Amino acid sequence: MIKNILTIKSMIINKHKITDILIHGREHFFRYDNKYVWGILKREDGVIALSCYPQFNDVRDIEHCLLTGDNCITFSSNEFEAHESISFKDLYTIIISGGKKIDYTRILDDIIGAHV
């Protein structure tokens, strides 16, 4: 299970490798490193589920997967300790914001520097 968390942390660190975000219902599909199609969603109970679709390499093919019920590999934030599940929330935030996380520190430094 440690590999799951390391994978998520690697995606967060290398968020520039997250591309082709596609929203289908409540799930956000994306491609990572131009190789792997993933989906992430936040359930009504707050649990975040992350799924890998190894048989696809294009998010546009996900419609086929959803229609045929092809298998995916899924793990959820509630399967991990609280300090580990934070990584799920961080990745979810990056994905729903379109893969671009706002750098508030840079903005604040810019504003402070302009008035000092």
Secondary structure, DSSP 8 states (H G I E B T S, - for coil): -HHHHHHHHHHHHTGGGEEEEEEETTEEEEEETTTEEEEEEE-TTS-EEEEEETT-SSGGGHHHHHHHT---EEEEGGGS-HHHHHHHHHHHHHHHTTT----HHHHHHHHHHHH-
